[in-house]
Amino acid sequence: MNLKPIATEKAVMKIESENVLTFMTELKTTKSEIKKEIEELFKVKIEKVSTQRRNNKKIAYVKLNKKFLAIDVATKLGMM
C-alpha cells in the first residue's frame, strides 16, 4: 500500500483541532487496509477512517483514539 501524508494548512489544522491525520492513497485501498497499516506503522489506535475521492485520487482522513495524539505522529513523519 502506498500512503503519503498530506501537510497542507488544512491538514495541519485538522491535526491540531480534530486529532485527524490526512493521507493520499491508491484508489483501490480499503478503509480497513488503511486502518491496519497505520496502526501497525505508528503503534496507535484508530477511531475512524473516512475517505474521499477527488480528481482520480483517494484521500484518507484518519481520526486517532483520544489516548494518541496526531501531532506526535505528524512529528515522527516530519510534518510538524
Contacts in CASP RR format, 6 or more apart in sequence:
PFRMAT RR
TARGET T0000
AUTHOR 0000-0000-0000
METHOD contacts of the structure
MODEL  1
MNLKPIATEKAVMKIESENVLTFMTELKTTKSEIKKEIEELFKVKIEKVS
TQRRNNKKIAYVKLNKKFLAIDVATKLGMM
1 25 0 8 1.000
1 26 0 8 1.000
1 29 0 8 1.000
1 33 0 8 1.000
1 34 0 8 1.000
1 37 0 8 1.000
2 25 0 8 1.000
2 26 0 8 1.000
2 29 0 8 1.000
3 23 0 8 1.000
3 24 0 8 1.000
3 25 0 8 1.000
3 34 0 8 1.000
3 37 0 8 1.000
3 38 0 8 1.000
3 60 0 8 1.000
4 23 0 8 1.000
4 24 0 8 1.000
4 25 0 8 1.000
5 11 0 8 1.000
5 21 0 8 1.000
5 22 0 8 1.000
5 23 0 8 1.000
5 24 0 8 1.000
5 74 0 8 1.000
5 77 0 8 1.000
5 79 0 8 1.000
6 22 0 8 1.000
6 23 0 8 1.000
6 24 0 8 1.000
6 59 0 8 1.000
7 74 0 8 1.000
7 79 0 8 1.000
8 22 0 8 1.000
10 22 0 8 1.000
11 21 0 8 1.000
11 22 0 8 1.000
11 79 0 8 1.000
12 74 0 8 1.000
12 79 0 8 1.000
12 80 0 8 1.000
14 20 0 8 1.000
14 21 0 8 1.000
14 22 0 8 1.000
14 61 0 8 1.000
14 70 0 8 1.000
15 21 0 8 1.000
15 70 0 8 1.000
15 71 0 8 1.000
15 74 0 8 1.000
15 79 0 8 1.000
15 80 0 8 1.000
16 71 0 8 1.000
18 63 0 8 1.000
19 63 0 8 1.000
19 64 0 8 1.000
19 66 0 8 1.000
19 68 0 8 1.000
19 69 0 8 1.000
19 70 0 8 1.000
20 61 0 8 1.000
20 62 0 8 1.000
20 63 0 8 1.000
20 64 0 8 1.000
20 70 0 8 1.000
21 38 0 8 1.000
21 61 0 8 1.000
21 62 0 8 1.000
21 64 0 8 1.000
21 70 0 8 1.000
21 73 0 8 1.000
21 74 0 8 1.000
22 59 0 8 1.000
22 60 0 8 1.000
22 61 0 8 1.000
22 62 0 8 1.000
23 34 0 8 1.000
23 38 0 8 1.000
23 59 0 8 1.000
23 60 0 8 1.000
23 62 0 8 1.000
24 57 0 8 1.000
24 58 0 8 1.000
24 59 0 8 1.000
24 60 0 8 1.000
25 34 0 8 1.000
25 51 0 8 1.000
25 58 0 8 1.000
25 59 0 8 1.000
25 60 0 8 1.000
26 58 0 8 1.000
27 53 0 8 1.000
27 56 0 8 1.000
27 57 0 8 1.000
27 58 0 8 1.000
29 58 0 8 1.000
29 60 0 8 1.000
31 49 0 8 1.000
31 50 0 8 1.000
31 51 0 8 1.000
31 60 0 8 1.000
32 49 0 8 1.000
34 49 0 8 1.000
34 51 0 8 1.000
34 60 0 8 1.000
34 62 0 8 1.000
35 46 0 8 1.000
35 49 0 8 1.000
35 62 0 8 1.000
38 44 0 8 1.000
38 46 0 8 1.000
38 62 0 8 1.000
39 45 0 8 1.000
39 46 0 8 1.000
42 73 0 8 1.000
42 76 0 8 1.000
44 64 0 8 1.000
44 65 0 8 1.000
44 68 0 8 1.000
44 73 0 8 1.000
45 64 0 8 1.000
45 65 0 8 1.000
45 67 0 8 1.000
45 68 0 8 1.000
46 62 0 8 1.000
46 63 0 8 1.000
46 64 0 8 1.000
46 65 0 8 1.000
47 63 0 8 1.000
47 64 0 8 1.000
47 65 0 8 1.000
47 66 0 8 1.000
48 62 0 8 1.000
48 63 0 8 1.000
49 60 0 8 1.000
49 61 0 8 1.000
49 62 0 8 1.000
49 63 0 8 1.000
50 60 0 8 1.000
50 61 0 8 1.000
50 63 0 8 1.000
51 58 0 8 1.000
51 59 0 8 1.000
51 60 0 8 1.000
51 61 0 8 1.000
52 58 0 8 1.000
52 59 0 8 1.000
52 61 0 8 1.000
53 59 0 8 1.000
64 70 0 8 1.000
64 73 0 8 1.000
71 80 0 8 1.000
74 80 0 8 1.000
END
